[in-house]
Amino acid sequence: MADAVEWMQKGDYYWQGPSGWTICRVYVEGMWQYELWFSRGDSGTIYGMRASLAAAQDLYQQKLG
């Protein structure tokens, strides 16, 4: 990762990142996945799903670049 970003775990299924960014752990088709979300107000956009928290964090870095 270029610049380290701190993700704070807020529960069993939720990590809070930089302003507006979250990673949620979800159970899909028999396996755990990690979704990267950006939200403002009442709307949100999913940017992708990865097999691990680290991979979702890497996806966040890719979206910034």
Predicted model as a PDB file, atoms N, CA, C, CB and O in Angstrom, pLDDT in the B-factor column:
MODEL        1                                                                  
ATOM      1  N   MET A   1       0.829  -1.179   0.000  1.00 41.00           N  
ATOM      2  CA  MET A   1       0.000   0.000   0.000  1.00 41.00           C  
ATOM      3  C   MET A   1       0.870   1.237   0.000  1.00 41.00           C  
ATOM      4  CB  MET A   1      -0.942   0.001   1.195  1.00 41.00           C  
ATOM      5  O   MET A   1       1.906   1.283   0.663  1.00 41.00           O  
ATOM      6  N   ALA A   2       0.449   2.220  -0.735  1.00 43.00           N  
ATOM      7  CA  ALA A   2       1.207   3.454  -0.832  1.00 43.00           C  
ATOM      8  C   ALA A   2       1.238   4.167   0.523  1.00 43.00           C  
ATOM      9  CB  ALA A   2       0.607   4.370  -1.912  1.00 43.00           C  
ATOM     10  O   ALA A   2       2.291   4.232   1.157  1.00 43.00           O  
ATOM     11  N   ASP A   3       0.123   4.690   0.964  1.00 54.00           N  
ATOM     12  CA  ASP A   3       0.002   5.323   2.275  1.00 54.00           C  
ATOM     13  C   ASP A   3      -0.861   4.433   3.140  1.00 54.00           C  
ATOM     14  CB  ASP A   3      -0.600   6.760   2.170  1.00 54.00           C  
ATOM     15  O   ASP A   3      -1.921   3.969   2.721  1.00 54.00           O  
ATOM     16  N   ALA A   4      -0.391   4.199   4.360  1.00 65.00           N  
ATOM     17  CA  ALA A   4      -1.170   3.360   5.271  1.00 65.00           C  
ATOM     18  C   ALA A   4      -2.453   4.088   5.667  1.00 65.00           C  
ATOM     19  CB  ALA A   4      -0.338   2.993   6.532  1.00 65.00           C  
ATOM     20  O   ALA A   4      -2.430   5.263   6.032  1.00 65.00           O  
ATOM     21  N   VAL A   5      -3.556   3.377   5.589  1.00 79.00           N  
ATOM     22  CA  VAL A   5      -4.853   3.903   5.984  1.00 79.00           C  
ATOM     23  C   VAL A   5      -5.323   3.073   7.160  1.00 79.00           C  
ATOM     24  CB  VAL A   5      -5.887   3.871   4.801  1.00 79.00           C  
ATOM     25  O   VAL A   5      -5.303   1.843   7.115  1.00 79.00           O  
ATOM     26  N   GLU A   6      -5.741   3.746   8.201  1.00 88.00           N  
ATOM     27  CA  GLU A   6      -6.213   3.022   9.374  1.00 88.00           C  
ATOM     28  C   GLU A   6      -7.689   2.698   9.234  1.00 88.00           C  
ATOM     29  CB  GLU A   6      -5.963   3.832  10.649  1.00 88.00           C  
ATOM     30  O   GLU A   6      -8.512   3.591   9.029  1.00 88.00           O  
ATOM     31  N   TRP A   7      -8.018   1.433   9.345  1.00 94.00           N  
ATOM     32  CA  TRP A   7      -9.401   0.951   9.332  1.00 94.00           C  
ATOM     33  C   TRP A   7      -9.733   0.526  10.747  1.00 94.00           C  
ATOM     34  CB  TRP A   7      -9.607  -0.235   8.310  1.00 94.00           C  
ATOM     35  O   TRP A   7      -9.072  -0.351  11.304  1.00 94.00           O  
ATOM     36  N   MET A   8     -10.746   1.134  11.334  1.00 95.00           N  
ATOM     37  CA  MET A   8     -11.143   0.821  12.705  1.00 95.00           C  
ATOM     38  C   MET A   8     -12.318  -0.144  12.698  1.00 95.00           C  
ATOM     39  CB  MET A   8     -11.506   2.105  13.479  1.00 95.00           C  
ATOM     40  O   MET A   8     -13.362   0.135  12.110  1.00 95.00           O  
ATOM     41  N   GLN A   9     -12.135  -1.288  13.361  1.00 96.00           N  
ATOM     42  CA  GLN A   9     -13.218  -2.259  13.434  1.00 96.00           C  
ATOM     43  C   GLN A   9     -14.268  -1.735  14.409  1.00 96.00           C  
ATOM     44  CB  GLN A   9     -12.690  -3.664  13.873  1.00 96.00           C  
ATOM     45  O   GLN A   9     -13.959  -1.395  15.551  1.00 96.00           O  
ATOM     46  N   LYS A  10     -15.520  -1.675  13.937  1.00 95.00           N  
ATOM     47  CA  LYS A  10     -16.622  -1.134  14.730  1.00 95.00           C  
ATOM     48  C   LYS A  10     -17.602  -2.209  15.186  1.00 95.00           C  
ATOM     49  CB  LYS A  10     -17.359  -0.085  13.934  1.00 95.00           C  
ATOM     50  O   LYS A  10     -18.557  -1.903  15.900  1.00 95.00           O  
ATOM     51  N   GLY A  11     -17.390  -3.438  14.797  1.00 93.00           N  
ATOM     52  CA  GLY A  11     -18.246  -4.552  15.167  1.00 93.00           C  
ATOM     53  C   GLY A  11     -17.725  -5.793  14.468  1.00 93.00           C  
ATOM     54  O   GLY A  11     -16.651  -5.770  13.866  1.00 93.00           O  
ATOM     55  N   ASP A  12     -18.479  -6.870  14.546  1.00 94.00           N  
ATOM     56  CA  ASP A  12     -18.038  -8.111  13.912  1.00 94.00           C  
ATOM     57  C   ASP A  12     -18.026  -8.031  12.385  1.00 94.00           C  
ATOM     58  CB  ASP A  12     -18.928  -9.248  14.349  1.00 94.00           C  
ATOM     59  O   ASP A  12     -17.315  -8.794  11.731  1.00 94.00           O  
ATOM     60  N   TYR A  13     -18.801  -7.121  11.818  1.00 96.00           N  
ATOM     61  CA  TYR A  13     -19.001  -7.105  10.364  1.00 96.00           C  
ATOM     62  C   TYR A  13     -18.735  -5.755   9.712  1.00 96.00           C  
ATOM     63  CB  TYR A  13     -20.396  -7.523  10.050  1.00 96.00           C  
ATOM     64  O   TYR A  13     -19.162  -5.538   8.578  1.00 96.00           O  
ATOM     65  N   TYR A  14     -18.046  -4.844  10.389  1.00 95.00           N  
ATOM     66  CA  TYR A  14     -17.959  -3.472   9.882  1.00 95.00           C  
ATOM     67  C   TYR A  14     -16.640  -2.819  10.261  1.00 95.00           C  
ATOM     68  CB  TYR A  14     -19.119  -2.638  10.412  1.00 95.00           C  
ATOM     69  O   TYR A  14     -16.245  -2.837  11.426  1.00 95.00           O  
ATOM     70  N   TRP A  15     -15.949  -2.235   9.265  1.00 96.00           N  
ATOM     71  CA  TRP A  15     -14.731  -1.473   9.480  1.00 96.00           C  
ATOM     72  C   TRP A  15     -14.926  -0.079   8.919  1.00 96.00           C  
ATOM     73  CB  TRP A  15     -13.509  -2.169   8.830  1.00 96.00           C  
ATOM     74  O   TRP A  15     -15.393   0.079   7.791  1.00 96.00           O  
ATOM     75  N   GLN A  16     -14.575   0.922   9.687  1.00 95.00           N  
ATOM     76  CA  GLN A  16     -14.692   2.315   9.262  1.00 95.00           C  
ATOM     77  C   GLN A  16     -13.323   2.792   8.809  1.00 95.00           C  
ATOM     78  CB  GLN A  16     -15.249   3.220  10.410  1.00 95.00           C  
ATOM     79  O   GLN A  16     -12.321   2.617   9.503  1.00 95.00           O  
ATOM     80  N   GLY A  17     -13.302   3.400   7.625  1.00 93.00           N  
ATOM     81  CA  GLY A  17     -12.061   3.923   7.075  1.00 93.00           C  
ATOM     82  C   GLY A  17     -12.123   5.434   6.963  1.00 93.00           C  
ATOM     83  O   GLY A  17     -12.795   6.093   7.756  1.00 93.00           O  
ATOM     84  N   PRO A  18     -11.429   5.983   5.984  1.00 89.00           N  
ATOM     85  CA  PRO A  18     -11.474   7.427   5.763  1.00 89.00           C  
ATOM     86  C   PRO A  18     -12.910   7.888   5.512  1.00 89.00           C  
ATOM     87  CB  PRO A  18     -10.573   7.819   4.578  1.00 89.00           C  
ATOM     88  O   PRO A  18     -13.776   7.085   5.167  1.00 89.00           O  
ATOM     89  N   SER A  19     -13.145   9.149   5.683  1.00 88.00           N  
ATOM     90  CA  SER A  19     -14.479   9.740   5.594  1.00 88.00           C  
ATOM     91  C   SER A  19     -15.325   9.182   4.446  1.00 88.00           C  
ATOM     92  CB  SER A  19     -14.354  11.226   5.440  1.00 88.00           C  
ATOM     93  O   SER A  19     -14.991   9.340   3.272  1.00 88.00           O  
ATOM     94  N   GLY A  20     -16.422   8.531   4.814  1.00 90.00           N  
ATOM     95  CA  GLY A  20     -17.357   7.993   3.828  1.00 90.00           C  
ATOM     96  C   GLY A  20     -17.089   6.567   3.384  1.00 90.00           C  
ATOM     97  O   GLY A  20     -17.938   5.979   2.714  1.00 90.00           O  
ATOM     98  N   TRP A  21     -15.944   5.982   3.727  1.00 94.00           N  
ATOM     99  CA  TRP A  21     -15.574   4.641   3.280  1.00 94.00           C  
ATOM    100  C   TRP A  21     -15.799   3.613   4.378  1.00 94.00           C  
ATOM    101  CB  TRP A  21     -14.117   4.613   2.831  1.00 94.00           C  
ATOM    102  O   TRP A  21     -15.472   3.858   5.539  1.00 94.00           O  
ATOM    103  N   THR A  22     -16.354   2.469   4.018  1.00 96.00           N  
ATOM    104  CA  THR A  22     -16.544   1.364   4.948  1.00 96.00           C  
ATOM    105  C   THR A  22     -16.268   0.042   4.243  1.00 96.00           C  
ATOM    106  CB  THR A  22     -17.971   1.380   5.534  1.00 96.00           C  
ATOM    107  O   THR A  22     -16.347  -0.063   3.019  1.00 96.00           O  
ATOM    108  N   ILE A  23     -15.948  -0.947   5.037  1.00 97.00           N  
ATOM    109  CA  ILE A  23     -15.849  -2.323   4.555  1.00 97.00           C  
ATOM    110  C   ILE A  23     -16.791  -3.148   5.421  1.00 97.00           C  
ATOM    111  CB  ILE A  23     -14.357  -2.874   4.616  1.00 97.00           C  
ATOM    112  O   ILE A  23     -16.729  -3.092   6.650  1.00 97.00           O  
ATOM    113  N   CYS A  24     -17.651  -3.904   4.781  1.00 97.00           N  
ATOM    114  CA  CYS A  24     -18.618  -4.745   5.480  1.00 97.00           C  
ATOM    115  C   CYS A  24     -18.329  -6.211   5.184  1.00 97.00           C  
ATOM    116  CB  CYS A  24     -20.067  -4.382   5.069  1.00 97.00           C  
ATOM    117  O   CYS A  24     -18.044  -6.575   4.043  1.00 97.00           O  
ATOM    118  N   ARG A  25     -18.402  -7.039   6.200  1.00 97.00           N  
ATOM    119  CA  ARG A  25     -18.235  -8.487   6.040  1.00 97.00           C  
ATOM    120  C   ARG A  25     -19.621  -9.091   5.855  1.00 97.00           C  
ATOM    121  CB  ARG A  25     -17.489  -9.131   7.278  1.00 97.00           C  
ATOM    122  O   ARG A  25     -20.500  -8.908   6.697  1.00 97.00           O  
ATOM    123  N   VAL A  26     -19.816  -9.813   4.749  1.00 97.00           N  
ATOM    124  CA  VAL A  26     -21.115 -10.393   4.423  1.00 97.00           C  
ATOM    125  C   VAL A  26     -20.949 -11.865   4.041  1.00 97.00           C  
ATOM    126  CB  VAL A  26     -21.792  -9.605   3.273  1.00 97.00           C  
ATOM    127  O   VAL A  26     -19.893 -12.278   3.561  1.00 97.00           O  
ATOM    128  N   TYR A  27     -22.000 -12.643   4.260  1.00 97.00           N  
ATOM    129  CA  TYR A  27     -21.997 -14.062   3.920  1.00 97.00           C  
ATOM    130  C   TYR A  27     -22.786 -14.237   2.629  1.00 97.00           C  
ATOM    131  CB  TYR A  27     -22.602 -14.931   5.077  1.00 97.00           C  
ATOM    132  O   TYR A  27     -24.002 -14.048   2.608  1.00 97.00           O  
ATOM    133  N   VAL A  28     -22.086 -14.601   1.544  1.00 93.00           N  
ATOM    134  CA  VAL A  28     -22.694 -14.692   0.222  1.00 93.00           C  
ATOM    135  C   VAL A  28     -22.367 -16.046  -0.393  1.00 93.00           C  
ATOM    136  CB  VAL A  28     -22.205 -13.543  -0.692  1.00 93.00           C  
ATOM    137  O   VAL A  28     -21.201 -16.430  -0.474  1.00 93.00           O  
ATOM    138  N   GLU A  29     -23.391 -16.765  -0.822  1.00 93.00           N  
ATOM    139  CA  GLU A  29     -23.222 -18.042  -1.504  1.00 93.00           C  
ATOM    140  C   GLU A  29     -22.286 -18.988  -0.752  1.00 93.00           C  
ATOM    141  CB  GLU A  29     -22.696 -17.811  -2.900  1.00 93.00           C  
ATOM    142  O   GLU A  29     -21.409 -19.618  -1.343  1.00 93.00           O  
ATOM    143  N   GLY A  30     -22.493 -19.074   0.563  1.00 97.00           N  
ATOM    144  CA  GLY A  30     -21.749 -20.026   1.373  1.00 97.00           C  
ATOM    145  C   GLY A  30     -20.357 -19.618   1.801  1.00 97.00           C  
ATOM    146  O   GLY A  30     -19.607 -20.441   2.325  1.00 97.00           O  
ATOM    147  N   MET A  31     -19.991 -18.351   1.588  1.00 96.00           N  
ATOM    148  CA  MET A  31     -18.665 -17.916   2.023  1.00 96.00           C  
ATOM    149  C   MET A  31     -18.666 -16.454   2.458  1.00 96.00           C  
ATOM    150  CB  MET A  31     -17.650 -18.123   0.906  1.00 96.00           C  
ATOM    151  O   MET A  31     -19.491 -15.658   2.010  1.00 96.00           O  
ATOM    152  N   TRP A  32     -17.733 -16.121   3.334  1.00 97.00           N  
ATOM    153  CA  TRP A  32     -17.595 -14.743   3.785  1.00 97.00           C  
ATOM    154  C   TRP A  32     -16.871 -13.913   2.734  1.00 97.00           C  
ATOM    155  CB  TRP A  32     -16.845 -14.684   5.124  1.00 97.00           C  
ATOM    156  O   TRP A  32     -15.884 -14.355   2.147  1.00 97.00           O  
ATOM    157  N   GLN A  33     -17.374 -12.704   2.506  1.00 97.00           N  
ATOM    158  CA  GLN A  33     -16.782 -11.759   1.563  1.00 97.00           C  
ATOM    159  C   GLN A  33     -16.712 -10.388   2.238  1.00 97.00           C  
ATOM    160  CB  GLN A  33     -17.610 -11.691   0.227  1.00 97.00           C  
ATOM    161  O   GLN A  33     -17.390 -10.147   3.237  1.00 97.00           O  
ATOM    162  N   TYR A  34     -15.906  -9.512   1.700  1.00 98.00           N  
ATOM    163  CA  TYR A  34     -15.721  -8.166   2.240  1.00 98.00           C  
ATOM    164  C   TYR A  34     -16.061  -7.160   1.152  1.00 98.00           C  
ATOM    165  CB  TYR A  34     -14.264  -7.956   2.760  1.00 98.00           C  
ATOM    166  O   TYR A  34     -15.432  -7.141   0.094  1.00 98.00           O  
ATOM    167  N   GLU A  35     -17.069  -6.316   1.421  1.00 97.00           N  
ATOM    168  CA  GLU A  35     -17.537  -5.325   0.448  1.00 97.00           C  
ATOM    169  C   GLU A  35     -16.971  -3.952   0.798  1.00 97.00           C  
ATOM    170  CB  GLU A  35     -19.089  -5.279   0.408  1.00 97.00           C  
ATOM    171  O   GLU A  35     -16.995  -3.532   1.955  1.00 97.00           O  
ATOM    172  N   LEU A  36     -16.465  -3.266  -0.213  1.00 97.00           N  
ATOM    173  CA  LEU A  36     -15.972  -1.894  -0.052  1.00 97.00           C  
ATOM    174  C   LEU A  36     -17.070  -0.941  -0.481  1.00 97.00           C  
ATOM    175  CB  LEU A  36     -14.667  -1.651  -0.880  1.00 97.00           C  
ATOM    176  O   LEU A  36     -17.563  -1.018  -1.606  1.00 97.00           O  
ATOM    177  N   TRP A  37     -17.455  -0.035   0.418  1.00 95.00           N  
ATOM    178  CA  TRP A  37     -18.541   0.923   0.178  1.00 95.00           C  
ATOM    179  C   TRP A  37     -18.052   2.344   0.366  1.00 95.00           C  
ATOM    180  CB  TRP A  37     -19.726   0.649   1.113  1.00 95.00           C  
ATOM    181  O   TRP A  37     -17.171   2.614   1.183  1.00 95.00           O  
ATOM    182  N   PHE A  38     -18.643   3.258  -0.410  1.00 95.00           N  
ATOM    183  CA  PHE A  38     -18.489   4.686  -0.160  1.00 95.00           C  
ATOM    184  C   PHE A  38     -19.889   5.256  -0.025  1.00 95.00           C  
ATOM    185  CB  PHE A  38     -17.675   5.405  -1.306  1.00 95.00           C  
ATOM    186  O   PHE A  38     -20.751   4.988  -0.862  1.00 95.00           O  
ATOM    187  N   SER A  39     -20.123   6.035   1.012  1.00 92.00           N  
ATOM    188  CA  SER A  39     -21.465   6.593   1.197  1.00 92.00           C  
ATOM    189  C   SER A  39     -21.398   8.025   1.695  1.00 92.00           C  
ATOM    190  CB  SER A  39     -22.270   5.739   2.174  1.00 92.00           C  
ATOM    191  O   SER A  39     -20.487   8.430   2.417  1.00 92.00           O  
ATOM    192  N   ARG A  40     -22.408   8.767   1.272  1.00 84.00           N  
ATOM    193  CA  ARG A  40     -22.634  10.145   1.723  1.00 84.00           C  
ATOM    194  C   ARG A  40     -24.123  10.282   1.960  1.00 84.00           C  
ATOM    195  CB  ARG A  40     -22.111  11.213   0.672  1.00 84.00           C  
ATOM    196  O   ARG A  40     -24.925  10.020   1.064  1.00 84.00           O  
ATOM    197  N   GLY A  41     -24.492  10.686   3.146  1.00 81.00           N  
ATOM    198  CA  GLY A  41     -25.909  10.859   3.448  1.00 81.00           C  
ATOM    199  C   GLY A  41     -26.671   9.555   3.357  1.00 81.00           C  
ATOM    200  O   GLY A  41     -26.283   8.557   3.964  1.00 81.00           O  
ATOM    201  N   ASP A  42     -27.756   9.562   2.599  1.00 84.00           N  
ATOM    202  CA  ASP A  42     -28.628   8.395   2.491  1.00 84.00           C  
ATOM    203  C   ASP A  42     -28.254   7.447   1.358  1.00 84.00           C  
ATOM    204  CB  ASP A  42     -30.036   8.844   2.305  1.00 84.00           C  
ATOM    205  O   ASP A  42     -28.875   6.394   1.213  1.00 84.00           O  
ATOM    206  N   SER A  43     -27.263   7.794   0.559  1.00 87.00           N  
ATOM    207  CA  SER A  43     -26.936   6.930  -0.584  1.00 87.00           C  
ATOM    208  C   SER A  43     -25.524   6.362  -0.445  1.00 87.00           C  
ATOM    209  CB  SER A  43     -27.065   7.714  -1.910  1.00 87.00           C  
ATOM    210  O   SER A  43     -24.639   6.969   0.158  1.00 87.00           O  
ATOM    211  N   GLY A  44     -25.352   5.183  -1.022  1.00 91.00           N  
ATOM    212  CA  GLY A  44     -24.052   4.536  -0.985  1.00 91.00           C  
ATOM    213  C   GLY A  44     -23.790   3.784  -2.267  1.00 91.00           C  
ATOM    214  O   GLY A  44     -24.720   3.421  -2.987  1.00 91.00           O  
ATOM    215  N   THR A  45     -22.527   3.552  -2.551  1.00 92.00           N  
ATOM    216  CA  THR A  45     -22.106   2.830  -3.749  1.00 92.00           C  
ATOM    217  C   THR A  45     -21.139   1.741  -3.333  1.00 92.00           C  
ATOM    218  CB  THR A  45     -21.453   3.785  -4.794  1.00 92.00           C  
ATOM    219  O   THR A  45     -20.177   1.996  -2.609  1.00 92.00           O  
ATOM    220  N   ILE A  46     -21.398   0.524  -3.792  1.00 92.00           N  
ATOM    221  CA  ILE A  46     -20.456  -0.563  -3.540  1.00 92.00           C  
ATOM    222  C   ILE A  46     -19.406  -0.540  -4.655  1.00 92.00           C  
ATOM    223  CB  ILE A  46     -21.191  -1.958  -3.472  1.00 92.00           C  
ATOM    224  O   ILE A  46     -19.741  -0.450  -5.836  1.00 92.00           O  
ATOM    225  N   TYR A  47     -18.139  -0.623  -4.261  1.00 94.00           N  
ATOM    226  CA  TYR A  47     -17.048  -0.570  -5.233  1.00 94.00           C  
ATOM    227  C   TYR A  47     -16.465  -1.932  -5.529  1.00 94.00           C  
ATOM    228  CB  TYR A  47     -15.963   0.339  -4.741  1.00 94.00           C  
ATOM    229  O   TYR A  47     -15.642  -2.070  -6.435  1.00 94.00           O  
ATOM    230  N   GLY A  48     -16.872  -2.936  -4.787  1.00 95.00           N  
ATOM    231  CA  GLY A  48     -16.391  -4.272  -5.085  1.00 95.00           C  
ATOM    232  C   GLY A  48     -16.428  -5.169  -3.885  1.00 95.00           C  
ATOM    233  O   GLY A  48     -16.640  -4.725  -2.757  1.00 95.00           O  
ATOM    234  N   MET A  49     -16.217  -6.448  -4.144  1.00 96.00           N  
ATOM    235  CA  MET A  49     -16.241  -7.473  -3.116  1.00 96.00           C  
ATOM    236  C   MET A  49     -14.953  -8.288  -3.246  1.00 96.00           C  
ATOM    237  CB  MET A  49     -17.517  -8.385  -3.243  1.00 96.00           C  
ATOM    238  O   MET A  49     -14.536  -8.640  -4.349  1.00 96.00           O  
ATOM    239  N   ARG A  50     -14.342  -8.575  -2.119  1.00 97.00           N  
ATOM    240  CA  ARG A  50     -13.103  -9.350  -2.104  1.00 97.00           C  
ATOM    241  C   ARG A  50     -13.183 -10.460  -1.064  1.00 97.00           C  
ATOM    242  CB  ARG A  50     -11.896  -8.440  -1.820  1.00 97.00           C  
ATOM    243  O   ARG A  50     -14.052 -10.436  -0.192  1.00 97.00           O  
ATOM    244  N   ALA A  51     -12.290 -11.421  -1.154  1.00 97.00           N  
ATOM    245  CA  ALA A  51     -12.309 -12.592  -0.275  1.00 97.00           C  
ATOM    246  C   ALA A  51     -11.703 -12.322   1.099  1.00 97.00           C  
ATOM    247  CB  ALA A  51     -11.573 -13.728  -0.929  1.00 97.00           C  
ATOM    248  O   ALA A  51     -11.909 -13.111   2.021  1.00 97.00           O  
ATOM    249  N   SER A  52     -10.964 -11.229   1.257  1.00 97.00           N  
ATOM    250  CA  SER A  52     -10.341 -10.943   2.554  1.00 97.00           C  
ATOM    251  C   SER A  52     -10.401  -9.447   2.849  1.00 97.00           C  
ATOM    252  CB  SER A  52      -8.874 -11.437   2.580  1.00 97.00           C  
ATOM    253  O   SER A  52     -10.589  -8.626   1.952  1.00 97.00           O  
ATOM    254  N   LEU A  53     -10.238  -9.120   4.119  1.00 96.00           N  
ATOM    255  CA  LEU A  53     -10.202  -7.717   4.528  1.00 96.00           C  
ATOM    256  C   LEU A  53      -9.031  -7.002   3.863  1.00 96.00           C  
ATOM    257  CB  LEU A  53     -10.101  -7.600   6.063  1.00 96.00           C  
ATOM    258  O   LEU A  53      -9.181  -5.885   3.369  1.00 96.00           O  
ATOM    259  N   ALA A  54      -7.869  -7.645   3.851  1.00 95.00           N  
ATOM    260  CA  ALA A  54      -6.677  -7.037   3.241  1.00 95.00           C  
ATOM    261  C   ALA A  54      -6.910  -6.745   1.754  1.00 95.00           C  
ATOM    262  CB  ALA A  54      -5.453  -7.965   3.412  1.00 95.00           C  
ATOM    263  O   ALA A  54      -6.488  -5.701   1.257  1.00 95.00           O  
ATOM    264  N   ALA A  55      -7.572  -7.651   1.051  1.00 97.00           N  
ATOM    265  CA  ALA A  55      -7.848  -7.442  -0.372  1.00 97.00           C  
ATOM    266  C   ALA A  55      -8.837  -6.297  -0.569  1.00 97.00           C  
ATOM    267  CB  ALA A  55      -8.395  -8.730  -1.011  1.00 97.00           C  
ATOM    268  O   ALA A  55      -8.717  -5.543  -1.535  1.00 97.00           O  
ATOM    269  N   ALA A  56      -9.808  -6.154   0.324  1.00 96.00           N  
ATOM    270  CA  ALA A  56     -10.751  -5.028   0.236  1.00 96.00           C  
ATOM    271  C   ALA A  56     -10.032  -3.707   0.507  1.00 96.00           C  
ATOM    272  CB  ALA A  56     -11.920  -5.215   1.238  1.00 96.00           C  
ATOM    273  O   ALA A  56     -10.337  -2.690  -0.117  1.00 96.00           O  
ATOM    274  N   GLN A  57      -9.078  -3.725   1.436  1.00 95.00           N  
ATOM    275  CA  GLN A  57      -8.282  -2.531   1.707  1.00 95.00           C  
ATOM    276  C   GLN A  57      -7.407  -2.179   0.500  1.00 95.00           C  
ATOM    277  CB  GLN A  57      -7.408  -2.741   2.959  1.00 95.00           C  
ATOM    278  O   GLN A  57      -7.227  -1.002   0.187  1.00 95.00           O  
ATOM    279  N   ASP A  58      -6.868  -3.185  -0.170  1.00 95.00           N  
ATOM    280  CA  ASP A  58      -6.090  -2.950  -1.394  1.00 95.00           C  
ATOM    281  C   ASP A  58      -6.973  -2.348  -2.484  1.00 95.00           C  
ATOM    282  CB  ASP A  58      -5.451  -4.265  -1.893  1.00 95.00           C  
ATOM    283  O   ASP A  58      -6.537  -1.461  -3.217  1.00 95.00           O  
ATOM    284  N   LEU A  59      -8.206  -2.825  -2.591  1.00 96.00           N  
ATOM    285  CA  LEU A  59      -9.142  -2.274  -3.566  1.00 96.00           C  
ATOM    286  C   LEU A  59      -9.382  -0.798  -3.285  1.00 96.00           C  
ATOM    287  CB  LEU A  59     -10.472  -3.047  -3.543  1.00 96.00           C  
ATOM    288  O   LEU A  59      -9.448   0.001  -4.220  1.00 96.00           O  
ATOM    289  N   TYR A  60      -9.512  -0.424  -2.028  1.00 95.00           N  
ATOM    290  CA  TYR A  60      -9.654   0.979  -1.653  1.00 95.00           C  
ATOM    291  C   TYR A  60      -8.471   1.789  -2.188  1.00 95.00           C  
ATOM    292  CB  TYR A  60      -9.760   1.124  -0.116  1.00 95.00           C  
ATOM    293  O   TYR A  60      -8.666   2.854  -2.775  1.00 95.00           O  
ATOM    294  N   GLN A  61      -7.246   1.291  -1.989  1.00 93.00           N  
ATOM    295  CA  GLN A  61      -6.055   1.988  -2.472  1.00 93.00           C  
ATOM    296  C   GLN A  61      -6.086   2.138  -3.992  1.00 93.00           C  
ATOM    297  CB  GLN A  61      -4.787   1.239  -2.041  1.00 93.00           C  
ATOM    298  O   GLN A  61      -5.687   3.179  -4.514  1.00 93.00           O  
ATOM    299  N   GLN A  62      -6.552   1.118  -4.707  1.00 92.00           N  
ATOM    300  CA  GLN A  62      -6.639   1.182  -6.165  1.00 92.00           C  
ATOM    301  C   GLN A  62      -7.633   2.242  -6.614  1.00 92.00           C  
ATOM    302  CB  GLN A  62      -7.035  -0.178  -6.734  1.00 92.00           C  
ATOM    303  O   GLN A  62      -7.394   2.927  -7.608  1.00 92.00           O  
ATOM    304  N   LYS A  63      -8.738   2.388  -5.903  1.00 84.00           N  
ATOM    305  CA  LYS A  63      -9.758   3.371  -6.257  1.00 84.00           C  
ATOM    306  C   LYS A  63      -9.254   4.791  -6.092  1.00 84.00           C  
ATOM    307  CB  LYS A  63     -10.996   3.169  -5.414  1.00 84.00           C  
ATOM    308  O   LYS A  63      -9.711   5.699  -6.786  1.00 84.00           O  
ATOM    309  N   LEU A  64      -8.311   4.991  -5.175  1.00 78.00           N  
ATOM    310  CA  LEU A  64      -7.747   6.324  -4.966  1.00 78.00           C  
ATOM    311  C   LEU A  64      -6.739   6.698  -6.042  1.00 78.00           C  
ATOM    312  CB  LEU A  64      -7.091   6.402  -3.606  1.00 78.00           C  
ATOM    313  O   LEU A  64      -6.540   7.874  -6.346  1.00 78.00           O  
ATOM    314  N   GLY A  65      -6.099   5.664  -6.620  1.00 61.00           N  
ATOM    315  CA  GLY A  65      -5.030   5.916  -7.594  1.00 61.00           C  
ATOM    316  C   GLY A  65      -5.566   6.142  -8.925  1.00 61.00           C  
ATOM    317  O   GLY A  65      -4.807   6.370  -9.866  1.00 61.00           O  
TER     318      GLY A  65                                                      
ENDMDL                                                                          
END                                                                             
